[in-house]
Amino acid sequence: MTQILEQLFGSIPRAKILKIFFRNSDAFFSFDDLKKQTRMNSHKITQELRGFIKVGILRKTMRTDYLTHTKKSKKAKKTEIF
């Protein structure tokens, strides 16, 4: 499946990120969520996200009610999500 997406979208990182968003179309993801799920480096994720935002596939927003997956933070903080 990833090979087909890779051929359609041009790269494995792009296909991985899009697969996450397509499978969870009603969910929000923080940058850290994407980094954990894709296991890619920050630079490549940032590069792909900028491209998606530029063409209108994704939009970026700030949310204070988005709960992070860390056990250390018990209160909601302002988080950039996609």
C-alpha positions as CSV (number, residue, x, y, z in Angstrom):
1,M,0.0,0.0,0.0
2,T,2.8,2.5,0.9
3,Q,4.5,1.8,-2.4
4,I,1.3,2.8,-4.4
5,L,1.0,5.9,-2.3
6,E,4.7,6.7,-2.7
7,Q,4.3,6.5,-6.5
8,L,1.1,8.6,-6.4
9,F,2.5,11.3,-4.1
10,G,6.2,11.2,-5.0
11,S,7.9,10.2,-1.7
12,I,7.6,7.8,1.2
13,P,7.5,10.6,3.9
14,R,4.7,12.4,2.0
15,A,2.7,9.2,1.7
16,K,3.2,8.4,5.4
17,I,1.9,11.8,6.5
18,L,-1.0,11.8,4.2
19,K,-2.0,8.3,5.2
20,I,-2.2,9.4,8.9
21,F,-4.5,12.3,7.9
22,F,-6.7,10.3,5.5
23,R,-7.2,7.5,8.0
24,N,-8.1,10.0,10.8
25,S,-9.8,12.7,8.9
26,D,-11.7,14.0,11.9
27,A,-8.7,14.1,14.3
28,F,-6.1,16.8,15.1
29,F,-2.4,16.1,15.3
30,S,0.4,18.0,16.9
31,F,3.8,18.1,15.4
32,D,5.0,15.7,18.1
33,D,2.2,13.3,17.3
34,L,3.3,13.2,13.6
35,K,6.9,12.8,14.6
36,K,6.1,9.8,16.8
37,Q,3.7,8.1,14.3
38,T,5.9,8.6,11.2
39,R,9.3,8.1,12.9
40,M,10.8,10.8,10.6
41,N,13.1,13.6,11.4
42,S,11.7,17.1,12.2
43,H,13.1,18.7,9.1
44,K,11.4,16.3,6.7
45,I,8.0,16.6,8.5
46,T,8.2,20.4,8.5
47,Q,9.1,20.4,4.8
48,E,6.1,18.2,3.9
49,L,3.7,20.1,6.2
50,R,4.6,23.4,4.6
51,G,3.9,22.0,1.2
52,F,0.5,20.6,2.3
53,I,-0.4,24.0,3.8
54,K,0.8,25.9,0.8
55,V,-1.5,23.9,-1.6
56,G,-4.4,23.9,0.8
57,I,-4.5,20.3,1.8
58,L,-3.9,21.1,5.5
59,R,-4.3,24.1,7.7
60,K,-2.5,25.0,10.9
61,T,-4.2,26.3,14.0
62,M,-3.5,26.9,17.7
63,R,-5.6,25.2,20.3
64,T,-5.5,25.4,24.0
65,D,-7.9,22.5,24.6
66,Y,-5.7,20.0,22.7
67,L,-4.4,17.5,25.2
68,T,-0.9,16.3,24.6
69,H,0.1,12.6,25.2
70,T,2.7,13.4,27.9
71,K,2.0,12.4,31.4
72,K,4.0,15.3,32.8
73,S,1.7,18.1,31.7
74,K,-1.6,18.0,33.5
75,K,-3.0,21.2,32.1
76,A,-3.8,22.1,28.6
77,K,-1.4,24.3,26.9
78,K,-1.5,26.2,23.6
79,T,-0.4,23.7,21.0
80,E,0.0,24.1,17.2
81,I,-2.0,21.4,15.5
82,F,-2.7,20.4,11.9
